[in-house]
Amino acid sequence: MTDDKIKEVFEEYGRVPLGKEYALIHAIAEAVAPQRTWIGLKDEDFLEACQIAERGNYLVAFQRIQAKLKDKNT
């Protein structure tokens, strides 16, 4: 949330953003803002994990999924 948006929200309710209220809203807005876009698995990644799981290697399939998601999202 930008400073202008914070001011706009306060003004919408007839308030003036000052001091602690403004600082608190600004801190909360920064804390909850998304850091980056999540990147999921492609169909072929998912299919590969399913094929591994079908052979009974569930742990390996889960580890493969975890590694691919970590690689894509870090």
Short mmCIF file of the C-alpha atoms (twelve columns), coordinates in Angstrom:
data_MODEL
# 
_entry.id   MODEL 
# 
loop_
_atom_site.group_PDB 
_atom_site.id 
_atom_site.type_symbol 
_atom_site.label_atom_id 
_atom_site.label_alt_id 
_atom_site.label_comp_id 
_atom_site.label_asym_id 
_atom_site.label_seq_id 
_atom_site.Cartn_x 
_atom_site.Cartn_y 
_atom_site.Cartn_z 
_atom_site.pdbx_PDB_model_num 
ATOM 1  C CA . MET A 1  0.000   0.000   0.000   1 
ATOM 2  C CA . THR A 2  1.426   3.336   -0.985  1 
ATOM 3  C CA . ASP A 3  1.496   6.420   1.221   1 
ATOM 4  C CA . ASP A 4  -1.083  8.047   -1.048  1 
ATOM 5  C CA . LYS A 5  -3.422  5.074   -0.652  1 
ATOM 6  C CA . ILE A 6  -3.022  5.158   3.145   1 
ATOM 7  C CA . LYS A 7  -3.910  8.862   3.160   1 
ATOM 8  C CA . GLU A 8  -6.858  8.193   0.854   1 
ATOM 9  C CA . VAL A 9  -8.258  5.511   3.178   1 
ATOM 10 C CA . PHE A 10 -7.951  7.781   6.210   1 
ATOM 11 C CA . GLU A 11 -9.566  10.695  4.389   1 
ATOM 12 C CA . GLU A 12 -12.398 8.439   3.238   1 
ATOM 13 C CA . TYR A 13 -13.398 8.114   6.903   1 
ATOM 14 C CA . GLY A 14 -12.880 11.793  7.663   1 
ATOM 15 C CA . ARG A 15 -9.571  11.240  9.442   1 
ATOM 16 C CA . VAL A 16 -6.139  12.740  8.974   1 
ATOM 17 C CA . PRO A 17 -3.340  10.160  9.042   1 
ATOM 18 C CA . LEU A 18 -0.954  11.297  11.759  1 
ATOM 19 C CA . GLY A 19 1.694   9.879   14.034  1 
ATOM 20 C CA . LYS A 20 1.287   6.393   15.427  1 
ATOM 21 C CA . GLU A 21 -1.823  5.522   13.404  1 
ATOM 22 C CA . TYR A 22 -0.075  6.362   10.151  1 
ATOM 23 C CA . ALA A 23 3.093   4.509   11.155  1 
ATOM 24 C CA . LEU A 24 1.119   1.439   12.227  1 
ATOM 25 C CA . ILE A 25 -0.920  1.270   9.017   1 
ATOM 26 C CA . HIS A 26 2.215   1.767   6.941   1 
ATOM 27 C CA . ALA A 27 4.052   -1.024  8.822   1 
ATOM 28 C CA . ILE A 28 1.118   -3.429  8.461   1 
ATOM 29 C CA . ALA A 29 0.780   -2.665  4.749   1 
ATOM 30 C CA . GLU A 30 4.444   -3.470  4.168   1 
ATOM 31 C CA . ALA A 31 4.282   -6.632  6.269   1 
ATOM 32 C CA . VAL A 32 1.349   -8.135  4.379   1 
ATOM 33 C CA . ALA A 33 2.361   -7.061  0.883   1 
ATOM 34 C CA . PRO A 34 3.168   -10.014 -1.379  1 
ATOM 35 C CA . GLN A 35 6.890   -10.421 -1.796  1 
ATOM 36 C CA . ARG A 36 6.847   -12.115 -5.192  1 
ATOM 37 C CA . THR A 37 4.614   -14.095 -7.510  1 
ATOM 38 C CA . TRP A 38 4.306   -17.798 -6.703  1 
ATOM 39 C CA . ILE A 39 5.502   -20.121 -9.461  1 
ATOM 40 C CA . GLY A 40 3.867   -23.544 -9.481  1 
ATOM 41 C CA . LEU A 41 4.713   -26.798 -11.181 1 
ATOM 42 C CA . LYS A 42 4.382   -27.326 -14.890 1 
ATOM 43 C CA . ASP A 43 2.271   -30.248 -16.070 1 
ATOM 44 C CA . GLU A 44 5.371   -32.269 -16.961 1 
ATOM 45 C CA . ASP A 45 6.822   -31.751 -13.451 1 
ATOM 46 C CA . PHE A 46 3.580   -32.934 -11.892 1 
ATOM 47 C CA . LEU A 47 3.363   -35.914 -14.272 1 
ATOM 48 C CA . GLU A 48 6.927   -36.939 -13.423 1 
ATOM 49 C CA . ALA A 49 6.134   -36.906 -9.699  1 
ATOM 50 C CA . CYS A 50 2.943   -38.908 -10.287 1 
ATOM 51 C CA . GLN A 51 4.864   -41.538 -12.242 1 
ATOM 52 C CA . ILE A 52 7.379   -41.853 -9.416  1 
ATOM 53 C CA . ALA A 53 4.545   -42.169 -6.876  1 
ATOM 54 C CA . GLU A 54 2.813   -44.835 -8.982  1 
ATOM 55 C CA . ARG A 55 5.919   -46.991 -8.578  1 
ATOM 56 C CA . GLY A 56 5.453   -46.716 -4.804  1 
ATOM 57 C CA . ASN A 57 8.190   -44.151 -4.239  1 
ATOM 58 C CA . TYR A 58 5.990   -41.555 -2.529  1 
ATOM 59 C CA . LEU A 59 8.823   -40.034 -0.510  1 
ATOM 60 C CA . VAL A 60 10.940  -39.560 -3.625  1 
ATOM 61 C CA . ALA A 61 7.954   -38.019 -5.448  1 
ATOM 62 C CA . PHE A 62 7.328   -35.564 -2.597  1 
ATOM 63 C CA . GLN A 63 11.020  -34.702 -2.401  1 
ATOM 64 C CA . ARG A 64 11.107  -34.075 -6.157  1 
ATOM 65 C CA . ILE A 65 8.075   -31.774 -5.925  1 
ATOM 66 C CA . GLN A 66 9.582   -29.940 -2.965  1 
ATOM 67 C CA . ALA A 67 12.927  -29.463 -4.741  1 
ATOM 68 C CA . LYS A 68 11.307  -28.190 -7.950  1 
ATOM 69 C CA . LEU A 69 9.068   -25.710 -6.097  1 
ATOM 70 C CA . LYS A 70 11.988  -24.494 -4.006  1 
ATOM 71 C CA . ASP A 71 14.113  -24.034 -7.119  1 
ATOM 72 C CA . LYS A 72 11.381  -22.118 -8.937  1 
ATOM 73 C CA . ASN A 73 10.494  -19.862 -5.993  1 
ATOM 74 C CA . THR A 74 13.862  -18.881 -4.536  1 
# 
